[in-house]
């Protein structure tokens, strides 16, 4: 396969949807110099074992690629918390990725797909789950899979995309831009490092996904006082 070319991406507003946010992690919010984080985290963990679980694995992010300040928890958490039980299109679970879309529908449909897959695997009864939309300025020199990227954008097979992404990340590259698999009218990015996401990150819509026992058939936006039927790509 031909190695994808680079594309300079500068999205003033991108859209990401996550499960309802956890409380901020003081280390990322209050300690201004990321170079100090490792020593502070180590000291704190000796008296509070929960600290390491809250912070995640700092070794996954080089000091010069970390971000700090108000809202940094949201960004850093995406890269320090990962698991081989939670693989994704461009990660085998050994490192974190910040996924975002160029429009709301991309983030909505991508997350609905993955939420459905989880609910089916665990055979969940009908239920509602809360999510939050995040808006952020993202950019960088990303590998471009918007044209000719079909081999890496299979609907359910992530083997080739994980392999190529790992090579790019190991080389220190910024990430990948690609046509959304779940909403073909839009684009998405998979960013490998926190410093490609600019603070502040704005919390926007607060959402409720309804799982009817077979699929997510509708979603609710708090403050709009109505349910929306699931859109078709």
Buried (B, 14 or more C-beta within 10 A) or exposed (E): EEEBEBBEBEBEBBBBBBEEBEEBBBBBBEBEEBEEBBEBBEEBBEEEEEBBEBBBBBEBBEEEBBBBBEBBBBBBBBBBBBEEEEBBBBBBEBBBBBBBBBBBBBBBBBBBBBBBEEBEEEEEEEEEBEBBBBBBBBBBEBBBBBEEBEEBBEEEEBEEBBEBBBEBBEEEBBBBBBBBBBBEEBBBBBBBBBBBBBBBBEBBBBBBBBBEEEBBBBBBBEEEEEEEEBEEE
